[in-house]
Amino acid sequence: MRTPFTMDSAGFLTLLDALERRFNNVTAASSLSFAGIDGDLYPVVQPARAGEEDCADRGESADFAQSAGAEDSAQPEPAAPCPGARCDSELRSPASTPLSCDFHGRTGAFHDEVLDPQLVELASSAFGSTCWASLMCVASLGLDAALVECARQFLTHTSIIVRQKGLAVWLYDLINDATMAMLLGQTSPRMPVTIRPMSQVQISRWLHGSGVKRFGSQQQRAADRAEYGNQAHRLAAYCMLRWGAPTASSAQIATMLLTNPGIGMCMLREDPNVRAQGACTDTRYRRVVEYLRSLHAQADLDYARALKIGDVPWLSPDGHAAVTIAADRRYLYDANRLVHAYRALWDRATADPAQLLMAVEETRTLPEEPLWENPVYLRDLADSLMGSVLAEDLTMGFQQRDRERFDRGVRTLEHMGDQVRAMNVLMLPIMAIDECEPDWNAVAARGYKARTTQWRAFCDRCDDLATVVLAQLQGQGEGLHVRAAASLLKQSLPEYCELALPLFEQEIERLAGREQGAAEASAGVRGHEREGGAVHVDMAA
């Protein structure tokens, strides 16, 4: 069965046109002098956090251009990017981009100029937290005319493709380009220079040099190609959540793009315009999608039986909001059963989940194992509870029978369960991001390899949390899980909080009303007692 969907190309183009106009206005006023630079001579100063000294006084500066990609160095460059730094209000500022800098809500000076906040917001709203949003912001600083032209050509090409063929075609083309780069082992000329942090000199070498070595070492090029694929799928997932419809289809496709990219790419082919471009017509992947749906249905029935016999974790209604308590109990039940299932299968031979899905796709051979012994379901469940990257210790530790790695994954899942038990699923992304987000000013003082590792790991964590939100918050209002996941892919914690807080405000009002009613009832009882009258209980009330 196909997964029908549509994408609001007109809405995307409206935003893209506004971004293009703002980019042209900003770059028109930028200095495009890059001649004579043989080092990081003109750093962008990263503003200090609230209550701290100015970064310039401590020698900690941020060069937005370095959020493009480069080699590690023994002595860190003085102009270091400071991505994702926390904003003055305890929460990360909207549209911050770890692969570049914290572009929004905080100002950075380059030649005494300020990065345009409107441009930052438009770029992050159009492309999420990806290297394409970074490209717009870095290019707007006027480091190099060639960099500005790269960004302008990208905007123009995107606008033409989306206008003529639709948003899905443009996304499919980006993913296909990244996939071919991986398969061929060759760096795509379309991969943005902002794929990783680098110095201004390294940006110049990338743009003006020749040969493959201008893209970095062989190891760096391989890592960049993998990251290019990750970011292409991240961008497609973000756009699907932001401009896709209906909600159920958008959420399903976005989840697949984040957890099973190959299937997610195939699902994009359901768009008629994509098929019209000559995309592969093989639809066997639908068997995999349908099989996973059937596993989810089995799991729901299993949970319903567990609820009936009371075999689920109990949570106090006084300690958990009514709007999330059902999701909290399901999360804790699934997490507990998942660990027990893996441990029960530890000494038994089990098949590779990928091979089982391949058999489903190619020959319709369905695994015969019961639900909680099925490696496919266990892997899918782990992804929904932790996200695909964070779940690797648990799933790969089990698959390789690596006890140390498996136990590390169990501890991570148990920690997330403790957070859900202490608060709720809705608060899980807020607590997780607060725990995992590094001190970006400290990261900026390190070498490029360390910076790249930190930033990419943080991006993966935000992707994982978006996956968890898509899976666990489906029942929290029409489209809430989709909007919340999009805000996490954009790495905008304030936007996520704006979606979550109204639910708690409603809960507070409900509890306040209940307490007021109880107080009034108690006062009425005391009044009757004082008057010596009989107390009657209105059961309907």
C-alpha positions in Angstrom: 0.0 0.0 0.0 1.4 3.4 -1.0 1.8 6.3 1.4 0.1 9.3 -0.3 1.3 12.8 0.6 1.5 16.3 -0.8 4.0 19.1 -0.1 3.3 22.8 0.1 5.8 23.9 -2.5 4.2 27.4 -2.7 4.7 27.9 1.0 8.3 26.9 0.8 8.9 29.2 -2.2 7.4 32.1 -0.4 9.9 31.6 2.4 12.7 31.0 -0.1 12.0 34.2 -2.0 12.1 36.2 1.3 15.4 34.5 2.1 16.9 35.3 -1.3 15.9 39.0 -1.1 17.3 39.3 2.4 20.5 37.5 1.4 21.0 39.8 -1.6 20.4 42.9 0.6 22.9 41.8 3.2 25.6 40.7 0.9 25.3 43.9 -1.1 26.6 45.7 1.9 29.3 43.2 2.8 33.0 43.6 2.2 34.1 41.0 -0.3 37.8 41.3 0.3 39.6 38.1 0.9 43.0 38.9 -0.7 46.2 38.7 1.3 44.7 36.6 4.1 47.1 33.8 5.1 45.6 33.2 8.5 42.5 33.9 10.5 43.1 37.6 10.7 39.5 38.8 11.0 37.7 36.7 13.7 34.1 36.9 14.5 33.9 37.6 18.2 31.4 35.3 19.9 29.5 37.3 22.6 29.8 36.1 26.1 27.1 34.2 27.9 24.9 36.1 30.4 27.0 37.0 33.5 30.3 36.1 31.9 33.1 38.3 30.6 33.3 39.2 27.0 34.8 36.4 24.9 37.2 38.8 23.3 38.7 39.6 26.8 39.4 35.9 27.3 40.8 35.4 23.8 37.8 33.2 22.8 36.5 34.3 19.4 34.3 32.8 16.8 34.8 32.9 13.1 31.5 32.1 11.3 33.5 31.2 8.3 35.1 28.3 10.1 31.8 26.6 10.3 32.5 25.3 6.8 34.9 22.4 7.2 38.6 21.8 7.7 41.4 19.8 9.1 42.2 19.5 12.7 45.3 21.4 13.9 47.6 20.9 16.9 47.3 24.6 17.7 43.7 25.7 17.5 43.2 28.7 15.2 42.4 31.9 17.1 39.2 32.4 15.1 37.1 29.5 16.3 33.4 29.0 15.7 31.1 28.8 18.7 28.1 26.9 17.5 25.0 26.3 19.5 26.0 28.5 22.4 23.2 28.9 24.9 21.2 32.1 24.7 20.8 34.4 27.6 17.6 32.8 28.7 18.8 29.4 29.7 17.3 27.9 26.5 19.1 27.6 23.2 18.2 30.4 20.9 16.0 29.7 17.9 17.8 28.6 14.7 21.1 27.9 16.2 23.2 25.7 14.0 25.9 23.6 15.6 27.7 23.1 12.3 28.1 26.8 11.9 27.5 29.1 14.9 24.7 30.3 17.1 23.4 32.6 14.5 20.1 33.7 16.1 19.5 35.6 19.2 23.2 36.4 19.8 25.2 38.8 17.6 28.6 38.2 16.2 30.9 40.9 14.8 32.9 40.6 11.6 34.8 43.7 10.7 32.5 45.4 13.3 29.4 44.2 11.5 26.6 42.2 13.0 25.2 39.0 11.5 21.7 39.8 10.2 19.2 38.1 12.6 16.4 38.2 10.0 18.6 36.3 7.5 19.4 33.8 10.2 15.8 33.1 11.0 14.8 32.8 7.4 17.7 30.4 6.6 17.0 28.2 9.5 13.2 28.2 8.8 13.8 27.2 5.2 16.6 24.6 5.7 16.4 23.6 9.4 19.7 23.1 11.2 21.7 21.9 8.2 24.8 23.0 6.3 22.6 24.8 3.8 21.4 27.2 6.5 25.0 27.6 7.6 26.0 28.4 4.0 23.6 31.3 3.9 24.8 32.7 7.1 28.5 32.2 6.5 28.3 33.6 3.0 26.5 36.7 4.2 29.6 37.7 6.1 31.4 38.6 2.9 34.4 36.3 3.3 34.8 35.6 -0.4 32.9 36.5 -3.5 33.1 32.9 -4.6 31.4 31.8 -1.4 28.6 34.4 -1.9 28.2 33.2 -5.4 27.9 29.5 -4.3 25.1 30.5 -1.9 23.3 32.6 -4.5 23.5 29.8 -7.0 22.2 27.3 -4.5 19.2 29.6 -3.8 18.6 30.1 -7.5 18.8 26.4 -8.4 16.5 25.5 -5.5 13.9 28.1 -6.6 13.9 26.9 -10.2 13.6 23.2 -9.3 10.8 23.7 -6.8 8.9 26.0 -9.1 9.1 23.7 -12.0 8.9 20.3 -10.4 7.9 20.6 -6.8 9.6 20.4 -3.4 9.7 16.6 -3.3 11.7 16.5 -6.5 14.3 18.9 -5.1 14.6 16.9 -1.9 14.9 13.6 -3.7 17.5 15.1 -6.0 19.6 16.2 -3.0 19.4 12.8 -1.3 20.2 11.1 -4.6 23.3 13.3 -5.1 24.5 12.5 -1.5 23.9 8.8 -2.1 25.8 8.7 -5.3 28.7 10.5 -3.7 28.8 7.8 -1.1 28.5 4.9 -3.6 31.2 6.4 -5.9 33.5 7.5 -3.2 33.8 11.0 -4.7 33.1 14.3 -3.2 30.1 16.0 -4.8 30.6 19.5 -6.2 27.2 20.3 -4.7 28.3 19.5 -1.2 28.4 22.8 0.7 31.7 24.1 2.1 29.9 24.4 5.4 29.8 20.7 5.9 32.3 21.0 8.7 34.3 23.7 10.5 37.4 25.1 8.9 39.5 28.3 8.8 39.2 31.1 6.3 42.3 29.9 4.5 40.9 26.4 4.2 37.6 27.8 2.9 39.6 29.6 0.2 41.5 26.4 -0.7 38.2 24.5 -1.0 36.7 27.2 -3.3 39.7 28.1 -5.4 42.0 25.1 -5.2 42.2 22.1 -7.6 42.3 18.4 -7.0 40.5 16.3 -4.4 43.0 17.3 -1.6 41.4 20.7 -1.4 38.5 19.0 0.2 40.7 17.6 3.0 42.4 14.3 3.8 41.0 11.0 2.6 39.5 10.3 6.0 37.9 13.7 6.1 36.4 13.4 2.7 34.9 10.0 3.6 33.4 11.5 6.8 32.1 14.5 4.9 30.4 12.3 2.4 28.6 10.4 5.2 27.7 13.7 6.8 26.4 15.0 3.5 24.0 12.1 3.4 22.9 12.5 7.0 22.2 16.2 6.4 20.3 15.6 3.2 18.0 13.1 5.0 17.7 15.5 7.9 16.7 18.3 5.6 14.1 16.1 3.8 12.7 15.0 7.2 12.4 18.7 8.3 10.8 19.8 5.1 8.4 16.9 5.2 7.3 17.8 8.7 7.1 21.5 7.9 5.4 21.4 4.5 4.1 17.9 4.1 0.5 16.7 4.4 -1.4 14.8 5.7 0.1 14.7 9.2 0.2 10.9 9.5 2.0 10.4 6.2 4.4 13.3 6.9 5.3 11.8 10.3 5.8 8.3 8.9 8.0 9.5 6.1 10.1 11.8 8.3 10.6 8.9 10.8 11.8 6.6 8.0 14.2 9.3 6.7 15.7 9.6 10.2 15.8 5.9 11.1 15.8 3.9 7.8 17.0 6.4 5.2 16.8 4.0 2.3 13.1 3.3 2.9 12.5 7.0 3.5 14.0 7.9 0.2 11.9 5.3 -1.5 8.8 6.8 0.1 9.6 10.2 -1.4 9.2 8.5 -4.8 5.5 8.2 -4.2 5.3 11.8 -5.3 4.1 11.8 -9.0 6.6 14.5 -9.9 9.5 12.5 -8.6 8.3 9.5 -10.7 8.0 11.7 -13.7 11.7 12.5 -13.5 12.5 8.9 -14.1 13.0 7.7 -10.5 13.1 4.0 -9.9 9.6 2.4 -10.1 10.4 -0.5 -7.8 7.7 -0.5 -5.1 8.8 -3.6 -3.2 9.8 -1.4 -0.3 6.0 -1.0 0.5 6.2 -4.6 1.8 8.6 -3.4 4.5 6.5 -0.4 5.4 3.4 -2.6 5.7 5.2 -5.2 7.7 6.4 -2.6 10.2 2.8 -1.2 10.5 1.6 -4.7 11.3 4.2 -5.0 14.0 3.1 -1.7 15.5 -0.5 -3.0 15.5 0.6 -6.2 17.3 2.5 -4.1 19.8 -0.6 -2.0 20.5 -2.7 -5.1 21.1 0.0 -6.5 23.4 0.0 -3.3 25.4 -3.8 -3.3 25.6 -3.7 -6.8 27.1 -1.1 -5.7 29.6 -3.3 -2.7 30.6 -6.2 -5.0 31.2 -4.3 -7.3 33.6 -2.5 -4.4 35.2 1.0 -5.4 34.0 2.2 -1.9 33.3 4.1 0.6 35.4 1.9 2.6 37.8 2.4 6.4 37.9 0.8 8.7 40.4 -1.7 11.1 38.8 -0.6 13.7 41.2 3.0 13.5 39.9 2.2 13.2 36.2 0.2 15.5 34.0 -3.0 13.9 32.7 -2.0 14.9 29.1 1.1 12.7 29.2 0.5 10.0 31.7 -0.7 7.5 29.2 2.4 8.1 27.0 4.7 8.0 30.0 3.3 4.6 31.0 3.7 3.2 27.5 7.3 4.5 27.2 8.3 2.9 30.5 6.5 -0.4 29.6 8.2 -0.6 26.2 11.6 0.3 27.6 11.4 -2.4 30.3 10.1 -5.1 28.0 12.8 -4.3 25.4 15.7 -4.8 27.8 14.1 -8.0 29.1 13.6 -9.3 25.6 17.2 -8.7 24.6 18.5 -10.3 27.7 16.2 -13.4 27.2 17.6 -13.7 23.6 21.2 -13.1 24.5 22.3 -16.8 24.4 20.2 -17.6 21.4 21.1 -17.2 17.7 19.2 -14.3 16.2 19.0 -13.0 12.6 20.2 -9.6 11.5 17.2 -7.2 11.4 18.4 -5.7 8.1 18.6 -9.1 6.5 15.1 -10.0 7.7 13.7 -6.8 6.2 15.5 -7.5 3.0 13.8 -10.9 2.8 10.5 -9.2 3.5 11.1 -6.8 0.6 12.4 -9.2 -1.9 10.5 -12.4 -1.3 7.7 -11.5 1.1 9.2 -13.9 3.7 7.9 -12.7 7.0 9.8 -13.6 10.2 8.0 -16.3 12.3 9.3 -15.2 15.7 6.8 -13.9 18.3 6.7 -10.1 18.7 9.1 -9.9 21.7 11.6 -12.3 20.0 11.5 -10.6 16.6 14.8 -8.7 16.0 13.0 -6.4 13.5 10.5 -5.2 16.1 13.1 -4.9 18.9 15.3 -2.7 16.7 12.3 -0.6 15.6 11.2 -0.2 19.2 14.7 0.8 20.3 14.7 3.5 17.6 11.4 4.9 18.8 12.5 5.0 22.4 16.0 6.4 21.9 16.5 7.4 18.3 18.6 5.4 15.8 22.0 6.8 16.7 21.6 6.7 20.5 20.1 3.2 20.2 23.2 1.8 18.5 24.9 0.8 21.7 21.9 -1.2 22.7 21.0 -2.8 19.3 24.5 -3.3 18.0 25.8 -4.4 21.4 23.1 -7.1 21.3 23.7 -8.0 17.7 27.5 -8.3 18.2 27.0 -9.8 21.7 29.3 -7.1 23.0 28.3 -7.1 26.7 30.1 -3.8 27.5 28.4 -1.9 24.7 25.1 -3.5 25.4 25.2 -2.6 29.1 26.1 1.0 28.1 23.0 1.1 25.9 20.9 -0.3 28.7 22.1 2.4 31.1 21.3 5.1 28.6 17.8 3.8 28.1 17.3 3.4 31.9 18.4 7.0 32.4 15.9 8.2 29.8 13.3 6.1 31.6 14.2 7.7 34.9 13.7 11.1 33.3 10.3 10.1 32.0 9.3 8.7 35.4 10.5 11.9 37.2 8.9 14.3 34.7 7.2 13.0 31.5 7.9 12.3 27.8 7.1 15.8 26.8 9.9 17.1 29.0 12.4 14.4 27.9 13.9 16.4 24.9 14.4 19.5 27.1 16.2 17.5 29.8 18.2 15.5 27.3 19.4 18.5 25.3 20.3 20.3 28.5 22.4 17.3 29.5 24.2 16.7 26.2 24.8 20.2 24.9 28.5 21.0 25.4 30.0 24.3 26.4 30.4 25.7 22.9 32.9 28.4 24.1 35.1 25.6 25.4 34.6 23.5 22.2 35.6 26.6 20.1 39.0 26.6 21.8 39.8 23.1 20.6 41.0 21.8 17.2 38.8 21.4 14.2 38.5 17.7 14.5 37.2 17.9 18.1 34.8 20.7 17.1 33.5 18.6 14.2 33.0 15.6 16.4 31.1 17.6 19.1 28.9 19.4 16.6 27.9 16.3 14.6 27.2 14.4 17.8 24.9 17.1 19.0 23.1 17.2 15.7 22.6 13.4 15.9 21.2 13.8 19.4 18.6 16.3 18.2 17.7 14.0 15.4 17.2 11.2 17.9 15.0 13.3 20.1 12.9 14.3 17.1 12.4 10.6 16.3 11.3 9.9 19.9 8.8 12.8 19.8 7.4 11.5 16.5 6.9 8.0 18.0 5.8 8.9 21.6 3.6 12.0 21.2 1.2 11.0 18.5 -1.8 11.3 20.7 -1.0 14.8 22.1 -3.3 16.9 19.8 -3.5 17.2 16.1 -0.1 17.6 14.6 1.7 18.5 17.9 4.3 15.7 17.5 5.0 16.9 13.9 5.5 20.5 14.9 7.5 19.5 18.0 9.8 17.2 16.0 10.4 19.9 13.4 11.5 22.4 16.1 14.0 19.8 17.3 15.3 19.2 13.8 15.7 23.0 13.6 17.4 22.7 17.0 15.2 25.4 18.5 14.4 24.5 22.0 12.4 27.7 22.7 10.1 26.8 19.8 9.7 23.3 21.4 8.9 24.8 24.7 6.3 27.1 23.2 4.5 24.0 22.0 4.8 22.1 25.2 4.1 24.7 27.8 0.4 25.3 26.8 -0.3 21.7 27.6 1.0 22.1 31.1 -0.8 25.4 31.5 -4.1 23.6 30.7 -3.1 20.9 33.3 -2.4 23.5 35.9 -5.8 25.2 35.3 -7.5 21.8 35.5 -5.8 21.0 38.8 -6.5 24.4 40.2 -10.2 24.0 39.3 -10.3 20.7 41.0 -8.7 22.0 44.1 -11.1 25.0 44.2 -14.0 22.6 43.8 -12.7 20.5 46.6 -12.2 23.5 48.8 -15.8 24.8 48.1 -17.2 21.3 48.9 -15.2 21.2 52.1 -16.4 24.7 53.1 -20.0 23.6 52.3 -19.6 20.5 54.6 -18.3 22.6 57.4 -21.2 25.1 57.0 -23.7 22.2 57.3 -22.0 20.9 60.3 -22.1 24.3 62.0 -25.8 24.6 61.3 -26.4 21.0 62.4 -27.9 20.0 59.2 -27.5 16.8 57.3 -24.8 16.5 54.7 -26.0 15.3 51.3 -23.6 14.2 48.6 -24.4 15.1 45.0 -23.0 12.1 43.1 -23.5 13.8 39.8 -21.2 16.6 40.9 
